[in-house]
Amino acid sequence: MFDNLSDRLEATFTKLSGQATINEVNIGIAMRDIKRALISADVNYKVVKKFVEEVRAKSLGEGVVKSVSPAQMIVKIVNDELVELMGGEHKPLDLNGSRIPAVVMVAGLQGSGKTTFCAKLARRLKKNGRHPLLVAADVYRPAAVEQLKTLGGQVDVPVYAIDEQDALKVALEGVEEARKTARDVVIVDTAGRLQVDEAMMVEAETLKEKLGPDEILFVVDAMIGQEAVNTAKIFNERLDFDGVVLTKLDGDARGGAALSIKQVVDKPIKFMSVGEKPDDLDLFYPDRMAQRILGMGDIVSFVEKAQETLDLEKTQEMQSRLLKNEFDLNDFYDQLQQLKKMGSIQGLVEMVPGLNKMIPKQDLEGLDFGPIEAIICSMTKDEKHRPEIINGSRRQRIARGSGTSVQDVNMLLKQFKEMKKMMGSVTRMTKSGRKIMPQNLNLDKLLKK
């Protein structure tokens, strides 16, 4: 996400780092580079022009702090302007009206990830104590209803559907079903459009009029760049939606839609989808996203995600075992399972300040925990607890049982031994108040097999 833009902005700031003062010349060069970086990221040209003008004016204004370096000052100004560009502050979903159930209407083009988002939203609301009902009002695409039923089963949320091609009837009956079954939120999945189709737009307008939804969310695929912004503009003119959901951000290295859409339609981005799993849905915070674009990470989101997904009791138990030097392959396996719950490894790395610079992106692509899990699962209870007893014949048996090679087993055991040693050092030095820089672990070769 935003990889190319981040790299180009970093190169611009690096050029400024050797400058003693801010002046018209070096700011002019920096603004030219930033402008090119934003355009290459597929940001709307008018948005780019306004953004660069604002940064230039503030960089040369009277409020510039003379005691800091040009690079530091520009980073601060660019960060502030990026935050403003993406909406300033997080705008939450507003479901606190007096009506029960609250109604969320979801609209968007076909293929944007709309139906998947509905299930992810239901999952998030359920985790927050709500009782959602999914309503299959996409009555034209043959597989849409079945897809929603499947996704609803995965997140353990009921789906209301009837065998009729009348979206309004389905939606209204769905709301009534929610009242009968004590569901406090209805999420209506409307028909996706292959393009901005007049008949479909009229149907969406009718749904809005009759349902009176508390929130209308427009789902857009970030991968389609400027077309996402153009589509959002047309939908907003007809529906006056309340917020935007950006999907497939994990696959978009440019990010132009995220930087353009708020300025073009003047509606906040409320959610971003960064993967295919039910939990791969994050709230959109402009300030945190600006920090990630500038390579500063997003440690707040990282901690929040950890708190949501990690088993605190297991984590504390693991820390205790580390202190006693009892950390074994069972603990390692448990940690892998918890890590997988937190989402994509690349997304997690981007959140930790500086870590994305320590671990090249190519080392994260195609990572697969499968071989490691298979090797550990092929061990006996005693072998997991005491890896040092695993001799040559045991390694051959484990390799056969896991569908891997003896070399793979050797690599895992070697890396686990090094990791355990490093973790013990970190734990001891943390207790003594000293700090150390952990060594790079090289599990990527095994992960990528």
N, C-alpha and C positions, 0 to 999 in steps of 0.2 A: 504494500500500500504506500503510494507516494514516493516510491524508491527513487525514481529519476529526478523528481522535483527536489527531494531532500539532498541528493548528491550535488545537484547544480547550485542550490542555494548555499550549501556548505563550501563549494569552490569559490563562490562570490565572497563569502565572509572571510575565507582564507586570504584572498587577495588583499582585503582591507586590513588584515591583521598586522601587516608591516607598515601601515601608514601612521604617522604621528598625529595628524589632525584631520578633522572632517572639512572638506572644501568642495567647491563646485565640480572640480575635475574628478576626484575619486568617487564622489556621489553620483556623478553623471555616468561613469563607467559601471558602477554597481547597479544603478537603476536599469541600464541597458541589459545587463546580464540577468537581473531579476525578471525583467519583462520577457526576455527570451525563454527563461525557465518556465514561467507561468503559461506562456503560449504553447510551449512544447508539451505542457501537462494538460493541454486541451481546455484551458480556462477561457471563458467567454472574453472576447477582445475588449468589449466595453468595460467589463469588470477589471481586466488587467490594466487598462489605461487609467481608470480611477484609482486603483490600488497603488500604482507606481507614483501617481501625482501626490497622493496622500503621504506616502513614505518619503518622497523627495522633500516635500514641504516641511515635514516634521524633522527630517534629518538636518535641514539647514536653518531651522527656526531658532528663535531666541531661547527656547526651553531646553536646548541641547546641553547636556552636562559636559563641560570641557574636561573634567578630570578622568573620564573613562575613555577607553580606546575607541576609534571609529568602528571597529568590528563589533565590539560589545554594544555600542549604541545602536547600530543598525539592526543587530539581532533583536534587541529589545523593541525597537520600533516596528520591525517586520512582524514579530510575534504579536504585538498589540493589534496591528492592522489585520493579521490573519484571523485573530479571534473575532474582531468586529465583522470581518468579511463573512464569517460562517455563522453569525447570529449573536455574538456577544456572550450569551449565557444559555445554559440548557433550559429548554422548554419542555416540561413533563407532560405526559398524557393527562388530560383533565377529565376524570370520570367521577368527580365529586358532586355532581348535580343531585337534585332531589329525586330524580326518576330512577326506579329500579325495575328492570335491569337497565344499566347504561348500555348504549349501543355504539359500537365502533364499526364504521363502514370502511372497507378496504378496496381501493381501486387501483388500476394500473394497466399497462400493456401486457399482452400475453407473453410469457417467457421471462417476465421481470423478477420472478420469485415470489409473487404475490400470495399464492396459496401456501407455500412453505412458510412465509412470514406470518400468516394467520396462526399457524400451529405454534410457531416460536413465541408469538405474543401471548397466546393462550397459556403456554408453559410458564412464561415469565409472570403473568398475572396470577396463575395458580400458586407459584412459589411465594408470591407476596400476599397470600391469604384470600385471594378472590376465588370465585366459583364460575368460571367462564363456560359458555356454550358456543360452539362453532356452528355456523349456518352456511350450508352449501348453496349459495345463490348464483354460482357460475353454472348455469343450466345448459349452456350451449356446447362447451368443450366436453366430449364424451368421457374422458378420463378424469375430469376435474373433481367430480363428486367422490369417486373412488379414491383419488389421491388424498382428498381432505379426510376421508374416513380412515385411511391408512395412517396419515400423520396424526390425526386425533387419537388413534389407538396408541401410537408411540408416546404421546405426551399425557395419556390417560385423561383426555377431555372429551365429553360426548359431542357428537355431530348430529345436527338436525338436517335431514334431507328428505325430499319427496320426489316421486317419479313424474314430474311435470316441468314443462319448459315455460314457467312463469316465475321470473325472479322475484317480483314484488310479492306474490303469494307466498313463496318460500320464506322470504325475509320476514313478513308480517307474522306468519305462523310460527317461525322460529322464535320471535320475540315473545309470543304467547306461550310457547313451550317453555321458555326460560322462566316465565312467571310461575307456571304450574310446578316446575321442578326446583324452584328456589335458586335459580342461577342469577347472579347479580351483574354479569357482563355478557353481552352478546357480540360476537365478532362475525360480521357478515362478509363472506368472501364473494365479491361480485365478479362478473364475467370479464376476463381479460380481452383486450382488443388487439388485433394484429396491427392496426393502425387507428388513427383517430376517426372512428366510424360514427356518422351522424346518428344512426338509429341507436347504437350502443350508448352514445352520449346522452341521448334523450332518456333512455332507460335509467342511466345513472342519475340524471336529474330527478326523475320520478321517484327513485328509491330515496334520494335525499329528502324530497318533499314529504313523502308519506311516512318515512321512518323517523325523521327528525333526529339524526344521529348526534350523539354528544361529541364525537370526533370523526372526521373523515381523514383517512391517511392515504397519501398517494405513494405507491411503491414504484421505485424506478431502478433499473439496472445501471449501476455506475460504469459498467464496461462500455456502454454505448456513448459515453462522453457528452459532447454538445447536444446530441440528439435527445439525451435525457432531459436537458434543460429546456429544449424547445417543446418537448412533449408535456413537461410539467407546466409550462406557461399556458398551453392550450387547455389542459385539464383544469387548471386553476381558474381560468376565465369562465368556464362552464360550471364548476362545482364549488369554487371558493373553498378548497380543502383547508384543513387545520395544520397539517404537518406533512413532512416528507420522510420516507424510509428509503435509505440507500442500501441496495443489496449488492452482493458479489464484490464488495470492496477489497476482499482479500486477493482478488484476481486482477485488480486494476492498479497498475504501477504508476498511472498518471494522476488520477484523482481530480480531474478538472470539474466533474459534476459536483463534487462536495464543495469546491471553492466558488462555484458560480451560482448554484441554484437558489441560495438564500437571497442574493442580490437581485436576481432576475424576477422571482415570483414573490419575494418578501414574505415567505413562509418558512418557519424553522425546520431544520432537520431534527427529527425526534429520535430516530433509531438508525442503527447501521448493522447490517448483517455481514458477518465476517467468516462464514463457514456453512457447512451443510447440517451440522448436528443441531438438535433441538435447543441446546443452550447457547448456540453461536449467534446471539443477538445482544447487542450492547446499546446502552443509552448513548446519545451523541452529545458530547461536551465540546463546544468550540475551543475552549482554552486548552483542554487536554489534546485535542487533535492538532492544534497549532504547535504544541510542544513536540508531538511525534513527527510532524513535518520538518521541524527544525532539528531533529535528531536528539532531542532532549529526553525522549522516552515519556512514559506515562505511568509513573509508579503508583499513583492513586488508584487508577483502574486495575492495575496488577494486584494490589492489595485487596481491593473490593472483590475481584474475581476469585482470589484465593480464599477469602472469607466465605464466599458463596458456595464454593465447590469442595474445598478441602475438609477432611475429617479432622477437626481440632484435636480430638482425643487421640487419634492415631498419630498425628504429627507430634504431639507432646510425648507420646510413648516412644516414638522414633528418636526424639532428641535425648530422652533418658537413656535409651540403649546406646546411642552414640557416646554419651558421657562415660558409660561403663564399658565401651569398646565391644559391644555385643551386636552391632549392626551386621546383619547377614543378608543372604540373597532373598529371603522371604520379605525382609524390610524393603529391599531394593525393588522387588516386584510390586509391593504395595504402593511405593512412591511413584512407580511408573503409571499405575492405575489412576492415582490421584492427579498426576500431571496431565494425563489424557483427558480427564474431565474438564480441565481448564481451557481447552481449545487447541488451536494449531500452535505448534512450537514457534513458527515464524512470528505469529501475532504476539506471543508472550515475550519473545526476544525484543521485539520493537518497543515493548512497554518499559523495559529496564534501561535506564540511562546508561549509554556507553556500550551496552552489551552487543547491540547491532553492529558496532564497529569492531568488536573483538571477534565476532563469529561471522564470517562471510556468508552472504545470502545463499551462495551455491552449496554451502555445507548443510543448509537447512532444507533444501528442496528434495522431495522424495523420501523424507525420513519415515521409517517404518519400525515400530516397536515389535512387530510380529516375530522376527527371528530371536530377539532377546527373550521375549515371553515364552516362546516355544522351547528354547534351551532350558530356561529355569523350570518350566513345568515338566520337563523330561527328567529332572533330578529327583532323587529320593529325598525324604524329609531330612535325613542326616546330612546329605550332600549340600542341601540349601543352608543348613545351619553351620556346617563346617566344610567350606569349599576346599580347604587344604587337603582333604582326604581323596579328592578326585584325581585318580591316577590315570595312566594311559588307557587301560581297558574301560574304565568308567567313562572317559571322554568319548571313546568310540561308541559306547552304548547310548550316551546322551545325544551325540550327533545323529545317530540313526533314528532315535526316537523323535527328534525335533525337526528332521528333514534338513539339517544343516551339515556343515563339515566340521571335522575335528579342529581345523584352523579357526573356525568361527567360535567354537567352544573355548579354545585357548585364548582368543582375543577377549572374549567376555570376562573370563576369569582373571586375566592380566589387568584389564581396565578396572574391574571391580576392586581388585587388591589395591591399585593405585588410588582409586576414588576413596576407599575406606581409609587409607592412610592420610589422604588430603583432608577428608572430613574430620578425622580425629585431630589433625593439627589445627584446623579452623576452630573446632570446638574448644580445644585447650587454650588457644590464644585469645579467643573471645572471652573466656572466663577470666583470663589474666589482664584483659583490657587492651591487648595488643591487636594490631590489624595486619593482615597479610593479603596478598593478591593470589587467589586460587589459580592453579595451573590449568591449562586447557586439557580437557579430557577428550580422547579421540575415539568415541563410540560411533562416530558417523559412518565409518566403513561398514560396520556390522549392521547399523540401522538401515543402510541403503541397499543391503543385499536383497 
